[in-house]
Amino acid sequence: MKILITGGAGYLGSVMVPRLLAEGHEVVVLDNFMYGQAPLLEVCHHSKFTIVRGDARDKKLVEKLMKDCGAIFPLACLTGAPLCAKDPAGAQAILVDAVKLIVDLSSKEQRIIFPTTNSGYGVGEKGKFCTEETPLRPISIYGRLKCDAEKAVLDSGHGITLRLATAFGASPRMRLDLLVNDFVYRAVYDRFVILFEAHFKRNFIHTRDVTKAFIHGLNNFEKMKNEPYNVGLSDANLSKMALCEEIKKHVPDFYFVEAAVGEDPDKRDYIVSNEKIEKTGFKPDMSLSLGIAELVKAYQILKRNQYANV
């Protein structure tokens, strides 16, 4: 199948594209390379790979690239509450308007698989799992916009939305701001972290399993379409404190302590059920422990080149 991926050179896309090519798909990536990244050089030799530098909000360009595509994965995004709060107009245009553009330009035969976020659940009820029927109560502009985009995809009649848990793991376009990635980095280089809201819980999923979920949705589209699916590790609904305890198993001299020093703008505190997608046959491959071990090795290669507040 020919697949268009907007934002395909990002954290998720740079893991996804090589896998899709290996599966035999033709892949077209549209990305503006706003972070100066170069993660897809390894697949530029591939005859079924096309890369286009451009903007996911460019109607003429998107319409041209969508022709003859059997599926579209809208990954282009300003990710996270702080970035969206800094540029709300840009966030609206990229997170919602660009997705609605794809919906409007697409035909009923084109499959849209869209990654949204567990942040839409906001503050969960203690001891109660969030399912796909749980009311969405996003706190931040990021969460609200992702929920708006999800509705547009599901209303199209030919889409699937994947409510991703907090992603982690190595990627050619690495992100150090994600919770697991950040904590492991601090464990490796700083040997300590000061936790705020240490009892807040959330779910996690490896980048490779995000790719696996997209491929699963593509291969099982007819029975899964027009529905949202939580995608996470069912054995990893963990608090920040419990996450640090898992990291300490890999970095024994890692020290962590709780203090009232910060606040999550998304107020993310929930446990998530992934039973719905598991019943369709999806099963993650990468455990949290395997991902932490991977990151410890990756950080022997990768090191921040700028200062940051601990």
Buried (B, 14 or more C-beta within 10 A) or exposed (E): BBBBBBBBBBBBBBBBBBBBBEBEBBBBBBBBBEEEBEBBEEBEEBEEBBBBEBBBBBEEBBBEBBEEBBBBBBBBBBBBBEBBBEEEEEBBBBBBBBBBBBBEBBEEEBBBBBBBBBBBBBEBEEEEBBBBEBEBBBBBBBBBBBBBBBBBBBEBEBBBBBBBBBBBBBBBBBBBEBBBBBBBBBBBEEEEBBBEBBEBBBBBBBBBBBBBBBBBBBEBBEEBBEBBBBBBBBEBBBBBBBBBEBBBEBBEEBEBEBEEEEEBBBBBBBBBBBEBBBEEEBEBEBBBEEBBBBBBEBBEEBEEEEEEEE
